[in-house]
Amino acid sequence: EQYAIQTGQHPAVTTAENIKTYRRQLDKIGFSFDWSREVRTSDPSYYKWTQWIFIQLFNSWYNKDTDKAEDISSLIAIFEKEGNINVNAEADDDVEQFSAEQWNAF
């Protein structure tokens, strides 16, 4: 992106040119590669899946009791009824306990 700003070219154009140059250089030195297996992380058909999995993970929580990821709406429902006192979720730090009343007032 910085290069695009400096040169005034769209990043997609520059990326495509760089890929062509790199591929030409590899072919020139005799590097054998099955180009049908090429993956371009800048291709929308590729990164749509990374965006999809991010959304799936973002909208989930890890329930240590069931050892599964669950939809975030189930955690919100528990918070609304019980707070987080009996929730056994994966967390990096000590989590401050709160009641359903405190959650609903939030």
C-alpha positions as CSV (number, residue, x, y, z in Angstrom):
1,E,0.0,0.0,0.0
2,Q,2.9,2.4,0.8
3,Y,4.4,1.6,-2.6
4,A,1.0,2.3,-4.3
5,I,0.9,5.6,-2.6
6,Q,4.4,6.5,-3.6
7,T,4.0,5.4,-7.2
8,G,0.3,6.3,-7.7
9,Q,-0.5,2.8,-8.9
10,H,-3.3,0.6,-7.6
11,P,-1.9,-2.2,-5.4
12,A,-3.6,-4.8,-7.6
13,V,-1.7,-3.7,-10.6
14,T,1.6,-3.6,-8.8
15,T,1.0,-7.0,-7.2
16,A,0.1,-8.6,-10.6
17,E,3.3,-7.2,-12.2
18,N,5.4,-8.4,-9.3
19,I,3.9,-11.9,-9.5
20,K,4.6,-12.0,-13.3
21,T,8.2,-10.9,-12.7
22,Y,8.8,-13.5,-9.9
23,R,7.2,-16.2,-12.0
24,R,9.4,-15.3,-15.0
25,Q,12.5,-15.3,-12.9
26,L,11.7,-18.8,-11.5
27,D,11.0,-20.1,-15.0
28,K,14.3,-18.6,-16.2
29,I,16.4,-20.4,-13.6
30,G,14.6,-23.7,-14.4
31,F,12.5,-23.9,-11.2
32,S,9.9,-26.6,-11.7
33,F,6.6,-25.7,-10.2
34,D,3.0,-26.8,-10.9
35,W,1.5,-23.3,-11.6
36,S,-2.0,-24.8,-11.4
37,R,-1.5,-25.0,-7.7
38,E,-0.6,-21.3,-7.3
39,V,-2.3,-19.5,-4.5
40,R,-2.7,-15.7,-4.6
41,T,-3.6,-14.3,-1.2
42,S,-4.5,-11.0,-2.9
43,D,-7.2,-12.7,-5.0
44,P,-10.7,-12.0,-3.8
45,S,-11.7,-15.6,-4.3
46,Y,-9.0,-16.5,-1.8
47,Y,-9.4,-13.9,0.9
48,K,-13.2,-14.2,1.0
49,W,-12.5,-17.4,2.9
50,T,-10.2,-15.8,5.4
51,Q,-12.8,-13.1,6.0
52,W,-15.5,-15.8,6.3
53,I,-13.6,-17.8,8.9
54,F,-12.7,-14.6,10.8
55,I,-16.5,-13.8,11.1
56,Q,-17.2,-17.3,12.2
57,L,-14.6,-17.1,15.0
58,F,-15.6,-13.5,15.9
59,N,-19.2,-14.6,16.5
60,S,-18.2,-17.6,18.6
61,W,-16.9,-18.3,22.1
62,Y,-15.1,-21.4,23.4
63,N,-17.1,-23.2,26.0
64,K,-14.6,-25.2,28.1
65,D,-17.5,-27.3,29.6
66,T,-18.6,-28.7,26.2
67,D,-15.1,-28.4,24.7
68,K,-16.7,-26.7,21.7
69,A,-17.0,-23.3,20.1
70,E,-20.6,-22.0,20.4
71,D,-22.5,-19.1,18.9
72,I,-22.0,-15.9,20.8
73,S,-25.8,-15.5,21.2
74,S,-25.8,-18.4,23.6
75,L,-23.2,-16.7,25.8
76,I,-25.2,-13.4,25.7
77,A,-28.3,-15.4,26.8
78,I,-26.4,-16.9,29.7
79,F,-25.2,-13.4,30.7
80,E,-28.7,-12.0,30.6
81,K,-30.0,-14.8,32.9
82,E,-27.1,-15.6,35.2
83,G,-24.2,-13.2,34.5
84,N,-20.8,-14.8,34.0
85,I,-20.4,-16.4,37.4
86,N,-20.9,-20.0,36.2
87,V,-19.5,-19.5,32.7
88,N,-16.4,-21.6,32.0
89,A,-15.0,-19.8,29.0
90,E,-11.4,-19.6,27.7
91,A,-9.8,-16.3,28.7
92,D,-6.3,-14.9,28.8
93,D,-6.6,-13.2,32.2
94,D,-8.7,-13.3,35.3
95,V,-12.2,-12.2,34.4
96,E,-14.1,-9.9,36.7
97,Q,-17.3,-11.6,37.8
98,F,-20.7,-9.9,37.1
99,S,-24.3,-10.7,37.8
100,A,-27.2,-10.7,35.3
101,E,-28.4,-7.4,36.8
102,Q,-25.0,-5.8,36.2
103,W,-24.9,-7.2,32.6
104,N,-28.4,-5.9,31.8
105,A,-27.6,-2.5,33.3
106,F,-24.5,-2.3,31.1
